[in-house]
């Protein structure tokens, strides 16, 4: 035995023991040296791994290495081991709305250059929510700034903080994992959480479950439910249910609000709920009612869906209302706040009720701001129609694909996705890609089965499905995990799901793009409206006449025909004529196209439309006439000109090479642009919700992205193009 003491030395009897002792002492020195390279950090309210890494001048990846469980999320009070470089710690600042490097430097009494030195990426601009290092902390100096390590105290917190449920483990069960089982399914089976399983099966923090795995399942002591002063806790409310028939104009949000439950809980009670939410549909709801049916939302108030990680304190701080007012409007909050709850709040003075909204200004390439290099898990869900591809010959399969537009679109889109995955890899962003065949439209039952048998809770993003009904069904099912779901092609918004990302600008956004352009320079212009009669064009008629009350309206005869004499009445000789043409009738468009070209020599004419539909591209209409009239139109994408060598991007060049000289379709380009943008956002932020707070617009081959979020609902891309026909059929992007 070796003994160590202050006054005596160890006795070394032979060379083996001498070598052993030297090794032992060296090990102690190394361990002591290594220990000095780490600090412990107690997680404060509102902190995340990204912010903590900034404070200690390290990276999230290094923190995850030391704290593997942090990948599952961190909570207030948790202790983390933090690798520290040169024993330095920094004051930090979280970028707020209106912040600039200059005013931040003034606030802390330093120079802008000092901020740039500590945050080189800030040279390319700063984003809302970005965390900046301000200056090194001196020994014993408290953390200052707008993001601190001190929990804000407030007298109201004692009244509103829900009691944490402490459950006692009485025994364990062994569960043998079956084929295609998921942690979510197992947790649901035993009425526990995924975290409960991982705590007692530590390897699951870094490994996935496999068939025949044996898991320790904790069995908790049954506790007596505590009845609160407002009618019982959430568990007791849901345990007593009744049937409810959906009435006209009712929504999921209103029904969830009435019963004090979350959207997710309403969906769990009604797993076969029709996403269309038809009148007369029967639902299972809790018996307890907090909000009477006859009560309506008063003017100045709105329904708000509680977002992940929000607290009652943060809602009170943001809305500037008292806790008494909040509880009076939402009595069930005394049972505690949950993500997904629908509550009543005063309307916030934000543009178009947007929670996130930035101007459409170009930002620098995200590939220059990458820091999050952990592998990204991406799922692609497209209607490949594989169940119908059991053909006897290759020719039959090709004929089938040609006939099915949805299948052609899916295959083209997927080709773009694959090139985006490879392109991101060259930037250091690797991906684990999972591909699923959605088969057909309105396939909700099949999609729920796919979700139940796969680990979608682990995905960083889902791209697809193509069809609106399907993509909404996926968003609804994955909302419980806050998994972002991107709708690649459908132009319909979803007002129901906060995890829904609409990548295609809506028709209204396209209309506004043109109208705002004309509004900016309409003072000395003769505005003319040529609008097809009928209910279909009534909305755009009202919108244009409201925006341009002095506009002249050309009379359209029966059969959607414009006489030359009626055109002459509205044209002006002494000023430019800016004309809106709104129609989907090929005959009408052809008639007006010819008339306007005949007048173009003697009148200054510029043509606009808010909707360049298929009728504008009909073979019976001469495109050179559009050039002569300099037709302006909005578009979700811009067309690259492959005849110009400089315009051929690396993506286009690679696609042509890999597809026997075939130029990529707009769907292949869109598949590339959407996927590459998602991967760049994931590489430059904690997650896609964080990335959505980036100010400005990202742009790629043909598409650009600037996500906004409404207070109630998901995210939508409002970035679109204004394009005009120049001379010689050249298309020019105006905005």
N, C-alpha and C positions, 0 to 999 in steps of 0.2 A: 504494500500500500504506500502511496506517496502522500506526504503531508506537507502543507505549506504553512508557514508562520512568519511572524515579523522578526523573530530572534533566532530562528533556526533555518538551516538549509536542507533541501531534500537529499536523501542519501541515494546515490546512483551506483548500483552494484555492477552493472555491465554495460557494454556498448548499446545493446538493444534498448535498455531502460533509458540510457542517455539520449538516444535518438528519439525514443518515444516522448521523453520530457520536452525536448526541443520542439518536436512537432506540436505537442499539447500547448506549450507556451505561445508558439507561433499562431496556432488556431485562435487562442484567446485574443492575441493582439489584432488579428484580422477581423474577428467578430466585433471587437471593441471599435476598430476603425470603421467597419461597415455601419455599426449602430449610429455613429456620429453623422452619417449621411442621411438620416431620416428623422422626421419630426412627426409627432402625433397632432392631429387636427380634429377638433370637435365640430361636426357639421352644424351650421347655424340655420335658422329659418330662412328659406328661399334660396339657399345655396345649391349649386350643382357642381359636378366634377370639372366642367370647363372653367368656371369662375375660380375654383380652388386652385386649379393648375396655373392659372394666370397669376394668382397671388404669390405662389411659391416658385415661379419661373420654371415650371416643368410642363409636361404634356399630360393629357387625359390617359394616354396609353400607358405611361409610366405609373400613374396612380392605379390603373386597373391591374397592372402586373403585381403590385403590392397588395391590392385589395380586390381579388377576383369577384367577390360578391357585389361589389359596387356596380358591376355591369347590369345588375338587375334593378338598379336605382338606389339612391341614398336617402336617409331620413334624418330629420333634426335630432341632434344628440349623439349620432353615430360617430365612433372614433375611427379615423383613417390614418394609415401610415403614409406619410408624404415624403418622396425623395426630394432633397433640397440641394440645389447647386450653390456651392460656395457659402452655404449657411445664410442665404439671402431670402428675405421675405419682402413683399411689396404692398404698398397701398394700391388699391384698385378702384376703378370707376366704371360703372355700367352706363353705356351710352343711352341717353334719353332723347325724346323728340326735341328737335331744335338744337341739339348739341353740335358744336364744331370743335376741331382740335384747338382753334384759337381761344374760344371762350372757356374750354376745359382747362387750358393752360393758365388763363387768368384766374379761374376759380381756385386753383391750387398754388398760385404764385410761382409758376415755373414757366419755361419757354416752350413753344411748340416743338422746337428741335429736340428737347428732352423727351417729349412724348414719342416723337418719331424714332428716337434712338432705342427706347425700350419696347416700342411696338412698330417694327418696320412695315408691317402690313397696312398700317394706318396711312402710309403715303398714298395708297390707292383709294382712300376714302374710308369713312367709318360708318357702321351700320347700327340701327336701333337694336339694343340688347347686347352689342359687342362689349366685351370686358377689356379694359385698357390698364396696363401697369402705369402708375403715376410716378412713384419714387420709392427707393429702398426704405424699409422700415428700420428705425434705429432700435437698439435694445430697449425693451420695456415700453416702447411707444405704442399707443393704442392704434388699432386699425381705424382710419377715417375714410370718408368718401361716401358715395351714395349706396355702396354695397359693403356692409360691415359684417363682422363676426359676432355682433351682439344682437340678441333677439330684442326687437322693439317691444317695450312693455306698454300696456294700456289697460286701464281699469276695466274695460269691457271684456277683455280676454278671459278674466276669471269667470264671467257669466256665460260665455259662449263656447268655450273649449269643451268638446264632448269628452266624456270619460272613456279612457282606453279600456277595451275589454281584455282582461287577463284570463286566459283559459288554462286550466290545469290538465296536464296529460296524465291519464290513468293507466294507459297500456298502449301497445303497438300491434298493428296487424301487418301481415306480409302480403304484398300484392304482386302477382306475377303478370308482367306486361304482355298483353296480347298483341297480335298483328294489327298495325295501323292505329294503336291507341296513342293518345296524346296526354301530356301532363294536364292540360285543361280538362279533358274528359275524365281523367282519374280523380282530379281534385273535386270536380262536380259530383262524381259518384259517391265520394266519401264526405261531401259537404265541408271541405276544407279548402285552403288556398294553395296555389302552386308553390308559394313561398314556404308554406307549412311542410310540403313534401321535400323541397330542396334543403331545408334546414336539417333534416334528418337523413338526407342522402346527398352528402356534400359534393360528390363527384358531378352531380347534375348542374352545378354552377358552371362547369366547363365542358360537360359532355351531354349528348342527347340520349334519351332513353331508347332502348333497343328491345326487340321482341325477346321474351323469356327473362328479361331483367327482373330481379326481385327487389322491391322497394319496401322500406319501412314506412308504414302509414300511422301517424299519431292518432290515438283515440282520446278525445277531450271529455272532461267531466261536463255533464249537462248542468247548465246554469239556469237559475230562475230568472225569468225576464223581468226587468224593472220597468214598471209603467210610469211614463213621464206625465207631466202636467198637461200635455197637449194630446193625450189620447193613445199613448203607447209608442214603442220604438218601431223602427222599420220592419224588423223581423215579425213582431206580433201583428203588425198591420197586414203584411203580405200573407200571413198564415190563415187569415179569415178573408175569403174572397167571395165575389158575386159576379153575375153576368151583367154586361153593360152593352147597350146597342148604340153604335156610332150615329150621331145626329148630323144634319146638314151643317157644313162649315166648321165642323170639329176637326181637330188635329191631334196627333200624338202628344204634342207639347201641352195642349190644353188639358187633355185627359190625365196625363202624368202629373201635371201641376195640381189638379183637383184632388188627387189622392196622395200627394206628397211623396211620390216615388220618382225614380230616375227613368229615363227612356229605356235604358238597358234592362231595368227590372220589369218594365211593361212588356218588353220584347221577350224576356224569359218566361213571363206568365203566358205569353201568346206566341209560341214559336212558329206557328203557321199563319201569322198575321199577313194579310194581303198588303204589299208595299204601296198599292194604290189608295189604300185607306178609304174604301167605298162606304157610302151612307148605308146603314142597315147592318153592317158587319158586327158580329157578336165578339166581345172581348171579355177576358177574365181580368177583374180589377180588385184591389183591396176594398173591403166593405166600408172602412172609415173614409169619410169625405171631409176635407178641410176647406174647400172652396165651393160654395153653392153654384149650381148650374146657371142660375140667373145672373150671377155676378159677371160683369164684363170688364175688360181692361179699360180703365179710364184714360182720357186724353192726357198725354204727358208720361204715360207708363208703357212698358213693353215686356214681353216674355223674354227671358234670357236663360240660355243653357249653360250651366256651370261647367267650366273647362277643367281639364286635369291639373292637379296641384294648386288650384285656387283655394283660398281659405276665406272664412267669413271676414276676418280682419282685412284681407286684401280687397274684398268687395266693398267693405265700408270705406276704406281709404280711397278707392277709386271713385265711388259714387258720391262721397261726401255726405252721406245720410247717417242718422243715428241708428244704433243697434235696436232701439225700441221700434223705430219705423220699419226697419227691415223685418223684424219678427212679426210685427202687426200685419204686414203684407204677406208674409210667408210663415205662418205659425209652425209648420212642421220642421223648420230649421232648428228648433230647440232639440231635436233628436240628432242633430249633426248634419254637416254638409257633405254631399257626395258629388263627384264628377258625373255629369249627365242629368242632374236634377234640373227641373224647369222652374224658375222663380220669377217673381214680378219685381222689376226695378224701374226707377225713373229713366226716361229716355235720355241717353247721353248725347251731348252736342257734338256729334261726329258726322262727317260727311256721309250721307246715304246710309247711316247706321252702320258704318264700317268699323270693325275693330282694328283692322290693319289696312292701310291704304297709302300708297306712295305714288308720286308723279312718275309718268313714263319717261324717265331719263335713262340714257345708256350708262351702264356700269362697267367696270373693268372685268376682264375674263376671270371667272371664279377659279380657273385652274392655277392662277397665280396666288391664290389664298388658301390652298389646301393644307390641312393639319390633321384631320381625322382619317387616319389610314387603316382603321380596322376594316376587315372584309364586310362588304354590304350584301345583305340577303334580299334579293329581288324576286318577286313572283310575276310571271307573265300569264295573263288569262285571255285567250283569244279563241274565236270560233273556227278552229281548223277543220271541224267536221270529219274527224278521223273515223267515226263509226260508219260513215257512208263511203269510205275510200277503199273498200274491199273489192276492187275491180280486177277483171281477168287480165287486163293488159295495161301497159303504160299509157297508151293512147286513150283508153277509156278514162283513166284517172285524170289525164290532162284535159280531156273534154269536160269532165265533171267540174274541175277547178275553174275552167273558163265560164261555165254556166252559172256558177255560184259566186256572186260578187263578194259576199261576206268572207268566203274562203280566200279569194284572191287578195282582198284587203288584208286579212290576217297574215297571210304568207309574206306579202310585201312589207308589212309593218314589222314582222318578226326579223326579216333580213336586216332592217335598219337597226333594230335592237341589238343584234349580235355584233354589228360593227361598232356601235356605241360602247358596248361592254369591253371590246378589245381596245378601243381608243382611250377609254378611261384607265385601262390597265397600264398604258404607257405613261400615265401621269401618276402612277402609284396607287390608284384606287382599284382594288380587286373586288370581284363580285362572285357570289354563289347564286346561280340562276336556277329557278324552278319554273317549269312550264306546264300549264294546264289547259286542256281543251274544253271550252265552255259549250261546245257542240251547236247550240242554236239560241235564238232570242227567247226571252221570257222563260228561262230555264231555272227558276228559283229553287225548286226542290232538288234538282241534281247538284246545283252549286252548294247548297247547304250540306249535302253529303260529302262533297269534296273538302269543304272547310272542316267538317267534323273529323275527317280521317287524315288531316295534314296539319303541320305545325305553323299555321299562319300567324300565330301570336308572336313568332320570332322574326317576322319579316320587317325590313326597314321600309319597304314600299311595295304596293301592288299596282301593276300597270294593266288596266283593263278591268272588266270585259269591254267589248265595243258597244253593246246595246245598253240603252239607258236603264231598262228594267233590271238587267243583270248586274250592272255596275252598282246600282243603288242597293240591290240585295246583298252584294258583297260588302259594301260600306256599312250597311246595317248590322251585318253579322260580326264584322271586325271592329265595330265602334267600341266594344267593351275593352279591346286591347289598345285603342287609339292608333291602330295601324293605318297609315295614309293610303288611300285608294285613289288612283289617278284615272279619270275618264278620258281616254285618248282622242275620241272623235265626236261623240255626242255633244250637241250644243245646248242641251237643256241643263239648267242649274239644279242643284239639290239643296233645298232649304231645311232639310231634316238632319243631316249628319255632319258633325264638325270635323270628321276625318275624310271628307269628300273633297278632292281636288279636281276642279273642272279646267282642263287644259285648253279647251277651245273657247274663244270669246263668243258671247251670245250675239244674236241678231241685233239686239238693242245697242250693245257696245259698238257694233259695226256701223249702225245708223248714226250714233253720236259722233263717231270719228269723222264722218263726212260733214255733218251739220256744223260741228264746232269749227272745222276748217273754213267753211263758207262764212260762218258768223264773224270770224276774225277780220274778214276783208270784204264785207258786203255793202259798205256805205255808199260807194259810187257805182254799184252794180244794179242791173235790171234783173231781179230774181223772177224766174218763171217756173211754174209747176205744171208738169204734164203727167197726170196720174190716171191710171186705169180705173174706170168706174167699178163699183162693187164693194161688198163688205170686206173682202180680203185686204183691200188697200185703204180701208177707212181709218185705221189707226195711224198709218204713216201720213195720210192726208191731214189729220188733225194735228199731228206733231209738227209738220212742216208749216202749216198755216199759223200755228201758235208761235213758232220761232221766227217766221218771216211774214208778219201781218200785212206788209205792203206788197207782198208778192202778187204777180199776175197769174191767173189760172187759165190755161188753155182749154177751150171747150172740146171735149171728145164726143164724137157722134156715135150713134148706135153701131154696134159691130166693132167698137174700139178703134175708130178711124179718126185721124186728125186732118181736116181740110186745110189746104194751103192758106186760104183766106183767114181762117181762125188763128193760124200761126202768125201771120203778118200783123194781126191786131195786137199781139202781145210783145212782139219784138221791138227793140229800141235801136235807132240808128246812131244816136249820139253818145252811147255808153256801152260798156261790155254787157253781154247777155249771159247770165249764169243760169243754166236750165237744169232742173231736177226731172229725170225720167224714171218713173216707178211703174213697172209692168212686168208680167211674165208671159205675155201674149206675143208669140213670134211675129205674127202678122202686124200687130200694132208697133212693135219695136222696129221692124223692117220699114214700115211706112214712115215713121218719124225719123229714123236714121237717114233715109233718102231725102226727106224734106229739109232737114237741118243742114245736110251737106250742100244742098242747092242754094241755101241762104248764107252759107259760110263765107262766100266770096264778098258779099256786100254787108255782112254783119259780123261783129266780133262775138263768136259763140264758144262757150265752154260748157261741156256737158257733165253732169254729175248723176250718180245713182247711189242709193243707200243699199241696194241689193243687186249685185251683178250675178243673176241666176243663170241657169243653163240656156234660157231663151236668148240671152245676149251673145252666146257662142254658137248659135245655130248656123248651119252651113249656108242658109239663105241670106245671111247678113254679112256684109263685107266688112272685114276687120279694118281695112285701110280707112274706112269712113270714121271708125272710132279714133284713129290717129289724127285725122283732120279736125275732129271735134275735141280732141284732147280729153277723152272720157276719163273722169276721176271716179274711182270706186274703192270701197273698203275691202280688205282681205285678211284672212287669218294667217296667210303665208305669202311670201314673195317667190316668184319663179326665177330660179337661176337660169342664166343664159349660157347653155352649154357650148354655143358656137364661139364664145369668147374664152380664150384659154385662161385668162386671169381669173375668170369667175368660177372655174372648176375647183372646188374645194377638195381637200384630202379625202373626205367621205365620198364625194361623187366619183373621183378618180378611182378609188378602191372598189366602189360598187360596180363601175363599168368594167373594171378588170376581172372581177370575180363572177360577173354575169354575162360573159360573152359579148361585151360591147353594148349591153342594154342600159339605157339611161334610167336612173331610179324614178319610180312613180312618186307622187306627192305623199303616198302613204308610207313608202320606205323612208323618205326623208323625214317624215313626221315621227316615225318610230325611232330614228336616230336622234333627232333633236330633243324629243321628250325624255328619252332614257339618259342621254348624255347630260342634260340639264339636271335631272334628278341625282345622278351620281356626283356631279360637281357640287351640288348643294349639300349632299350628304358628306362630302369630303371637306367642306368648309364650315360646317356647323355641327352642333350636337346631334340634331335630327332635323327632319323636314319642317317641323313646326318652328324651330329656331331659324331655319333658313328662309322661311316665308317672311321673316321680319327684315330681311335685307332690303335696303332701299335701292330702287332702280330696276332696270330691265336687262335681262340676259338675252343674248341673241346668238343663233347658230346658222345652219345652212339656209333654211327658209322660214323658220319660226322663231318668235321671241316670247319671253315669259315675264310677267310682272303680276305676282299673286296678291290679291286683296282678300279680306275676310269680313263677312258681315257678322254682326254681333250674334245673330241667331242663324246658324247654318255653317256651310263649309267654305272652302277657298275657291276662288275663280281667277282665271288668267284674263286680265283686261288689256293685254298688249296686242295690238293689231296694226296693220299697215294701211296707209292711204297710197294708192297706186294710180298713175295716170298713163295713158297712151301718148307717147311722144311721136314725132315724125318717124316714118319708116317702120311703124309697128313696134318701136322700142318701148318697153315697159320701164317706167322710172318710179322709184319709191320716193314719195313726197315726204311722208312722215313714217 
